[in-house]
């Protein structure tokens, strides 16, 4: 059944499409909403997100064996991120994980929840775990700052862009100047039946997903289903920093993760694009990125940022010159695009390297 948020009944609400169908893209003034969200005065309805729970005494050790992240010792109230990969190391699931001492809560994209729950159910064997898709019972709401009125609700705090234990930075910028530091992010788990009441009591206004997406893009934060396709490996999106523990093994896809990191380079890399805004329109996600007449990548996410103007994330070939001026082609409509490096062209192949600007794995 198609989900529609009760908050779509609010004045000015316009439903989003694509990954965010079912909640509001905006409530009548996208740029003002974005500014208020960035200042901590608004929250974003993400109640279309999927929520999967894993309970039982074996839950964390079990998830540890299945995923890219080390979560066997995850403390109650601590947030992390994990990936489930294919045998070839390609991203199949990206889950935000929060444990409350008895249950691990996995927040995922809407379409992921039933598929993830079915996969986990098949992998239980004789272990003491229980898996449930509880998406219909819980609503996710996002905020840049903690919401004091919601202290009784659990909240996942995005680790991005901090380099987690066993993680590694694939960017070339100093960590203290990473744009992700300007966008802390919290996702609250609220009983679905209490969503409207919680919003009323929050002391915050509502901002649509156009606002939250613009802040995400500016923070260089990749999103499953937007920046990923059926060939994406974690290195291409700088997800080694938050979602992979390089010192743990014995999970599906680990061989590819280790081989590319130690001996090779990711074939593609995530870039931030500053787009020519003189046309007063935005190219669509999926538009081609051109170098001359040659297609070298694809735009994955686009937004109008309240300070920077037209911005985008794109995945391009590793070999593209970082200084090259690119063009985004949206069905024959060209947009000049200046690239800013997220994943460095020489990222990977750490074995035998004397150094460089990539940060070493966290202990």
N, C-alpha and C positions, 0 to 999 in steps of 0.2 A: 504494500500500500504506500502511496506517495505521501511523504511527510510534509506538513505545512505548520510552521510555528504559529502559536497563538499570538505572538507579537506582530505578525503581519497585519493584524487588525488595527495597529496603531496608526495615527494620522500620518499621511505622507509615505507610508511604507510601500516600497516597490520590491518585488521578489527578485532575488538573484537567480542566475542560471548556472549551468555547469556544475562544478564541484559544490557550489554553495546553494543549489536549488533547495527551496523549502524555508529559507530564512531571508531577511531583508538585505538587499544590496545597499539601500539607503532609505532614509526617512524624509527626503525632500531637499537636503542640503549636504551633499557628500563631502565637500571640502571643509565646511564648518564642523561636521561630525568627525572628520579625520583629525582636525586640530584639537577638538575636545578629547578625543580618544588618546592622542599623544600626550596631552597635558594631564591625563588621569581623571578627567571629568566625565567620561562616558565609558560604557561597556558595550561589547558586541555579542549579539545573539548567535551562538554556534550550536544551537540545540539540535541541528540536523546531524551532528557528529555521531559516530558510533561509539558505544561503550561496551567493552567485554570484560567480565570479571573472571579471575582465576583464584579460587580459594583452596584450602587444604594445606597440610603441613609440608608437602613436597613442592609447593607452587614455585618458589623462587629458584630452588636448585634445578627444577624441571625447565623453567623458562631460560635459565642460564645455559643449559645444554642445547637448546633449540636456537638461541639468538646470538647476535654479534656482540652483545653487551654482557658485561659481568654484573649480574644482579643477584647472585646467591647470597650476598651479604647486605642487600638493600635494606636500609633502616626505615622504620615506620615514619611516614611524612616526607621522605626523601624522593625527589623527582629524578627521573632518568629517561633515556630514549633508547629503544632497541630496534634492530632490523631483523627480519626473517628473510633469508636469501635463498636463491635457487642453488643447485649444485654448481652452476657456472658463476656464482657470486653476484647474480643480478638481484636487485631489490624487488621483493614480492610484497612485503608488509613493512610499514614504518609505524611504530606504536610509541606513544607517550605512556610511561609507566609510573604509577604511584602506588606504594604499598601502605596499608594502614595497620599492619601487624597481624591481620587475619586474612586479608584479601588483597590481591594485586589488581589494580584498576588499569585497564588499557584503553586509552582514548585514541580513536582512529578516524579516518575519513569515513563518510556515511556508507559507501558501498563496500568498504572493507570488513565491517563488523560481522556479517553472517559468514563470509568466506573464511575470515580468521577464526571465528568460533568453531566452524566445521573442521578446519585443519587441526586446531588444538584438540578437539574432541577425538579425532582419529589417532593422535599421538599420545594419548593418555596411558595406554597399556595397563599395567597393574599399579600405577602410581596413585598416591593419595591426593588427587586433585579433582576439583569440580569446575567446569567451564560453563559460562552462561553469557548469552548476548542480552544485555539489559538496556539496550539503546532506547527502548520505548519508555523506560522508567526513569531515565536520567537525562537532564539537559545540561549542556556545556555552555558556559558564558565566559568570554575572554575579556581581560583587562590589562592595561599596562602597569597599573599599580594595585597593591592589595586593597580589597574592599572591606573596610572595618566592620560593616554590618553583616558580612558573610563569614565571620570567624568560625561559625559552627559547621560550615561546609568544607569539604576537602578541596584542595586546589593543587593542580600540577603546575610547577614553575619551570619554564623552559630553560634548560641549561645553556642554550645558545647565547653567545658564541664561546663560552668558556671551554677550554680543552679539558675533557674529563680524564680521569685516571685511565691510563692505557691508550689515550687518544693522541691525535697528531694533527697539526694545522697544515693545510695545503694552500693557504693563502700566503701572499708576499707582504702583507701590511703588518706593522707592529700590532701586537695584540691589544694594547691600550687604545689604539685608534680604530679598531674594528667597528664599523657602523652598527653592528648588532648590539653594542653596548648602549646605544641610544634608545633601544627598544626592549626593555624587560617585558616579560609576558607571562600571564597567569591564566590558567583555564580552570574555572570552578565547576565542580560537579554538584548540581542542584536537583533535588527530586522534581521530575517533570510537572507534577501536580502543583508545585510551589513556585514555578518559574515566574509567573506574572507578579505574584506577591513579593517575591525576592527582588525583582526589578524595581517595584514601587518603593520598597524599603531600603534600597541601596544608596540613595542620594546621588545617583548618577543618571545621566541622560543616555539615550541609545544611539549608537553609531552602527551603520551597516557594514557589510563585509567589504564594500569598496574601500572603506577606511582601514580596516584591519589588514587587507591585502596590500594596500599601498605601504603601510608601515613594515609589513613583512618583506616586501621587495626591497625597500630601502635598507633593511637590516641584512640583506643577502641570505635570507633564511629559505632553504629549499622546502618544497611541499610535495608529498606523494600525489601523483596524478596530474601535477602541473609540470614540475621539473623532471619527472621520471617518465620513461617509456619501458618497453619490455627488454631493453638492453642495458639499462642504467646500472652501474656499479657505484658503491658508496664514494669512492675516491673522486669521481667526476663532479660531485656536488659539495665537497668539503665536509661530508658527513662522518669522516673518520674522527673528527674532533669531538663529536657529542654522542655518536651512536655505535661506535666500534671500540672494543678493547683489544689492542693488538697483541697483548701478552696472553690472551686466553685462546684455546684452540678447541678442536672437537665439536664444531658446529657446521652445519651445511653451508658451503660457500667459503669456508675459512681459507682453503687453499688459494683461491683466486685473490682474496683480500691480501694475503701475505705475499703472494707472488708479484702482484702489481706494485704493492708498496715497497717491497725490497729490491726487486729486479727490473721492473718495468715502469711504464707511465700510463695513466688513464688515457684512453683514446680520445676523449672529449673533455671539455672543461666548462664550468659554469662561469658566466660573465654578467656584469651589471652594465646595462646600456642607458646612457642619457640620450633621449630621443629629441630630434628637432620638433619643437612644439609650435612652429609657425603655422601649421595646417589646422590647428585647433581640433584635431581628431586624434584618435589612438589606433595603432594597428591592432589587429586581432591576435590573440595567442594562437600559435601555429603558423604565423607568418614566417617566411624564409628570411634568413640572414645571408646577405650577399657580400662577397669580396670581389669587386668588379662584376663580372657576369656569372661568377661561380657561386653556387650555394655552399655555404660553409657551416650552416647551423639553423636553428629554429628558435623563435621567440616562444618562451614558455609561460610567462606571466607579464602583464602590462597594467600600469596604473597611472593616474594623474596624482602626483604627490603635492601636498599643499605648500611645500617649500621648494622642491626641486623641479617641479613640472612633470613632463612626460618621462616616465622611467620604465624599465623592463628588466627581466632576467631572461637569459638565453643560454642554450647549450650549444657550443660550437666545437669545431675540430681543434685538437690540441695544437696543431701546427700553425694555426692562424697567428700572424704577427701581432703581438699585443699593442703595437703602435698603429696598426692599420685602421683607417676610417672605414666603417662598415655601412651598409644600407639595409634597412628592413623593407622587404617588399610584401605589401599586403594586397594581393590580387591586382598587381600593376600600380599600386599607389606607393611611391617610395618615401622613406623616412630616413634621413641621415642619422647615424647612430655612432656615438663615441663610446668605446668600450673601456670599462674599468675592470682590472683583473680581480677575480675572486679566487679561482683555482689557478695556480701558477703553471705556465707551460712546462716547466721542468719538474713538477711535483712527482713524487715517487722515486723509485730507484735509489733508496737510501743506503743500501749496502755499498760500502766503498766510497761514499761521497765524503769529501773533506768537510763539507758544511754547506753554507748558503743561508738563505733567509727562511727556510722552513724550520719550524719549531720541532724539537725532538719529542718523542712520546713522553707523556706524563707518567710518572712512577705510580 
